[in-house]
């Protein structure tokens, strides 16, 4: 890493200490999956602080949706990089992941020793009810800014129907939107601006070596289980287009049937815990790795396996962002590429709507099935499993946030306490 890689922030930008405080806050409060996390970052980095412009935020979001891996974590990494270069990117990305990883480590060990953790699930019921409100706010704001023409509204609607109703692959939806935007854009590209300081091949080589070094060391040391875990999650990291849900079925088949690390019931419990902790949903991989280690040799190996899993899962995101980030604004300066990016942003609105509906269904209903009719396979609630407590908590959160104007941390604290109180009834 050279001095030019650590780009100094221009005058008026925050200090590293201030940036660290804000990204720590984002990491601690990043509940509810990518839709809620993107909403939180938009609120913190665009609405409340002028660290990113609306165009920069939406352009980076569209770019991150094209990458494998957790797009919200990659967006946090880009935002940090935009403010303070590589050091800022590391701070943004790590602080987005580490709070949730610490919570997941504790929950995974508690699960390994005791099985269920119902009090924790009740505690986070209030938080999830609040997240429904946050996600709806985010959807409204992003849609207002991204859907500025009839065709963009159509793209968003088709994107939602494609992923929610027809279960089309997420990358296919994004690719079709980008192709439409590129094909319908007006010509007239200007000579591309110079991308100062960008060394994509050098950056890719350095971060690939950093990513795969532990795998080589584990293989040489003869740590068979850890090597197997590292290799599996390294492969998984480069195929996770569309987030955790897109690869959940594949991952479950591999870790349950092929490797025998955990059972299907344990996998679903792990997903439930990942949904109720801060950070990206793909932290479910940490749960899987830790249970595999625990089953082999207890808590010590579980912690090592969790660290290995986290490394192999998240380091590629730093690789992708540090290689691609310098070119995001260059892409925006090219009319056809900018139009492709704009169309993918419209498609992302449909994807966020899909996540919003999916999340709300799983908050308000204890059981959600699948409605199938020909090519249609959409989530469908079991109406008899409706949870009045969740609906009441959501109404309280709406009152506190929208009517009373409470700050988000205070609202989350109150809602978590109310959720925990429901465990006593």
N, C-alpha and C positions, 0 to 999 in steps of 0.2 A: 504494500500500500504506500503510494507516494504522497507527497504533500498536496499534489493537485487533486488527489482523490478525496481529500477532506476539504470540501469546498467551504470557504469562509462565508458566513451569512452576511448579507448586505446590511447596511445601516437600517435600524428600525426593526429588525427581526429579533426574536426572543433570544435570551441567553440559553446555554445548554441546561442550566439548572431549571429555568422556567419551563423549557420544553420538556424536560424530564418529569416535572411535576404534572404537567398536563397529560402526557402520555401514560403516566402511572395511573392517573384518574381514569383515563379511557380504558386501560387494561382492567382495572378493578370493577368498573361499571359495565363492562361489555358482555352483558347477558343477552340471551334471546336469539342467537344465531346471526348470520350475516346481515339480514335486513335491519335488525335493531342496532347492530354494531356500526353499520354504515351510517345510519341515522344519527347515532351518537357522535361519530367523527365529524359528520357534516355540521352538527350543532356546535361542536367545540372548535373546529378548525376553520369553518367558513362563516357561520352566523355570529359567533361570539368573539372570534379572533380573526383578523385578516391575514392568516398565515397562508391560506390557499384561496384563490379566486374560484368562483363557481365553475368557470371553464376548465381550470386546472383540475378541480375535484372530479368533475364528470368525465373529463378526458382520461384521467388516471383510473377511474373506476371502470370505464369501458375497457381500457388496456388490461387491467387486472382480471376481468372476467374471461379474457381470452387465454389466460395462463392456467396451467395445472396448479392445484394447491388452494389454500384458503384465501379468497380474494380480499376479505376484510383485513387480514394480517398483512397482505401485500400492499394494500392501500395505506395502512398505517406506516409501513416501511417506506413507501414512496413519499408520504407526507413528511416524515422525519428527514429523508434525504433531501427533499426540496428546501427544507429550512436550514439544515446543517450538514449536508453532504453524507458521506458514508457513516460517520459517527452518529449523526442524527437518524439515519436509516436504521442502524443497529439498535439505537435507543427505542425508536418507535416500534420496530418489529418485536424486540425482546420483551418490552413492557406490555405489549398486547398479549403475548403468550404466557409469560412466566406466572402472573397471578393465578390464572386458571390452571396452569400445570401444577402449582403448589397445592391448590385445593383438590385437584384430581388425584394427586399422589396420596393425600390423606384419605380421601374417600375410597380409593382403590384398596388401600391397606385395610381400612375399616370393613370394606365389603369382603375382602379375602378372609378376615378373621371372623366377622359376625354375620355376613350375608347381606341382609337388607338394611337400609338406612332411612326408614320412613320419616323420621323427624326432619332430616335434611330435605327430603322431597316436599314436605309440608312447608318448610321454611321458604322454599323457592317458589311455592305456588303463588304467593302474593307478588313476587318479583315477576313471574311470567305474566300475570294478569296486567301488571304495569307495562310490560314490554309490548303487549298488544296495542296499547295506546301510543307508545313511542313509535312503533312500526307504522301505524296508520298516519301519524304526523309526517314521518319520513317519506312515505309513499306519496302523500299529497305534495310535499315540497319538491321532490325529485321529478314527479310527473309534470308539475307546473313549469319547471325549468327545461325539461328535456323534450316535452311533447308540444312543439311549437307549430306543427303543420299537420294536415289531415293524414298524410302518409305515415308520419311518426306515430300517431294514435293507432292507425291500423297495424303497424308493426308491433306495437306494445300489446294490442289485443290478440293478434295471432300468436305472439310469443307466449302469452298466458295460456291460450287454448292448447297450443302445441305441447307445453310442458305439463300443464295441470290435467288436461283431458286425454291427450293422446300419448303422453309419456315419451315424447320425442327426446332424443339425446340433446342435452344442453349445448354441446359444441356445435351440433348441426343447426340449431336455432340461431346461435350467434353467427355462424358462418353464412347462413342464408341472409341474415340482416345486413352483414357487412358487404356481401356481394351485391345486394340491392342498392345500398348506399353508394358503393363504388360505381356501379353501372349507371345510376341515374344522376350522378354529380355532373356539374358543368365542368368542361375542360378549362384549361388555362393555368396549369401549374406554373409557378414561378421557379427560378433556379433555387434549389434547396439551400436554406441557411446552413452555415457551418455549425456543427455540434462540437463546441469547444471542450477539449479535455476528455472526450469519450474514447475509451480503449476497449471495445467490446470483447475482442479475442483474449486480451490479457486478463481482463476482469473475469471472463468465463473460465479461463484456465486456473486462476487463483482460487475461485470459489468452488469449482469442481474438485480441486485437490483438497480443500478444506472439508468439503462434504464427505468425500469418500475415504479420507485418511483413517477414521475410526474403523471402517469396515475392513480395511487391509490389516490394521493392527490386531483386530479381533480374530481374523482368519489365521494370522501367524501365531497368535497366542494359544490357539486350540480351544477357545471358548465356543463350543459348537452351538449352544442354544443362542447365545448373544449374536453370533455370526449369522445364524439363520434369521433371527429377528431383524437384524440390521439389513440384510439382503432383501427380505420381504418388504419392509417398509420403505427402502430406497426405491424399489420398483414401483410400489404403490404411489409414491410421491410424484412421479412423473405421469401418472394416468388419471389423477383425481380432477379431471375437468368437470366443472359444475358443482364442486363442493363435496362434502362428505356423503350426502344422500345419493349422489350419482354413483358412488363406488361401494355403498354399504352392502349391497347384495353380494358383490364379488368378494369383498373383504370377509364377510361372514362365511361364505362357502370355503374360502381358503383357510381361515384360522380355526374353523370348527371341523370341517370334514377332512381337509388335507393335512393340516398340522396337528389338530387335536389339542390346541392350547387351551380353549375354553369351550363351553357349551353354547347353544343358540340362546337359551334363557339368559345366560351371563352376558352375552353380546347385547341383548336388548336392554338389560339392566345398565350396562355400561353406556349405551346410547342415552338412556334416561338421565344418568348422572351428568353426562357431557352437556345435555340440554339445559341443565339447571346450574351450571357453573359458568363463571366468566370466561371469555376467550373463545376461540374457534371450536366449532362442533367436532372437527377432526381430532380433537383431544381424546376422542374415543379410542384412537390408536394407542395412546399412552395407557389407558385402562387395559386394553388387550395385552400389550407388552408386559405390564406389571403382573397381571394374573398368570401369564405364561411363566414368568420368572418365579413367582410365588409358588406355583404348583411344582416347579422343579427343585427349588432349594430355599424357600422361605423368603422373609422380608428383605434380606440383604440383596439377593439376586433380583427381587422384584424392583427395587429402587434402581439398580444398575440397568435392568431391562427397560425401565421407564425412561431413563436418561438417553439410552441408545435410540429408543423409538422416537423421542422428541427430536434428537439431532437429525436422524435420517428423514424425518417428516418435514421439518421446518427450515433447515438450512437451504434446500433448493429454492425456497421463496426469496431469500436474500440474493441468491445467484440470479434468478430471473429479473428481479427489480433492479439490481445494480448494473446489470447488462443493458436492460431496456429503458430504464428511467430517463437517461439523457435524450432519448429519441421521441418521447411522448409529445413534447411540444413541436418537435420537427414534423411529426406526423400531422399535427393539427395545422401546420403551415401549408400542407399540400392539399388542395381542394378535394381531390378524389379520395385520398386517405382520410381526410377529416370528415368527409361525408360518410365513409364506411364506419368511422368511429362514432359519428352521431347516430347512425342507424343502430349500431350495437347498443348505444346508450338507451335508445327507445326500447330495444328488446329487453334490456336489463330492467326497465320499469315493469314489463310483464312478468319477469322472473321474480322481482321483489313482491309483486302482487301474489304470485303463486306461493312464495314463502310466507306472506302475510296470512293468506287463507289457510295454508297448511298448519301454521303455528297456532292460529286462533282455534281451529278445529281440535287440535290436541290439548289446548288449554281448557276449552269449554266442555269437551266430551271425554269421558274416561276411555271409551273405545271408539276407534275409527276404522271402518272397513274400507273395501274397495268396490265401487260400482262398475260392473263390467257389462258392456254391450258392444259386440263387434270389436272395432279398434279402440273403443273408449275404455279407459281404466283409471277412473278418477277417485280420489279419496272421498268417502261418504260416511258421515257420522252415524253411529248407532244412537238414535235419539233417546232411547231409554237410559242411556248412560250420561245424559246431560248433568253437568255439575253446577248446581245453583250457587255454591260457595264461590267458584271461580268467576261466575258472572257478577256476583255481588262485589267481589274484590276488584274486578275490572271497572265497575261503576264507581267505586270509591277512588280508584286511581285516576279515572277520568275527571272526577270532581276536583281532586287535589291538584292535578297538573294543569288542566285546561280552565277550570272555573276559578279556583283559588290561586293559581299561578305559583304553586310551591316549586322550589328547586328540585331537580331530579334526585340528588343524593338523599335529601330528607324524605322524599316520597318513597324511594326504594326502601329506606330503613323502616318506615312505618308499615309499608305493605309486607315486608318480610316478617315483621313482628305479628301482623294480623294473620299472615299465612301460617306461621308457626302455631298461633293460638288455635287454629282449626284442628290441629292434631289432638287437642284435648277433648274434642267433641266427636 
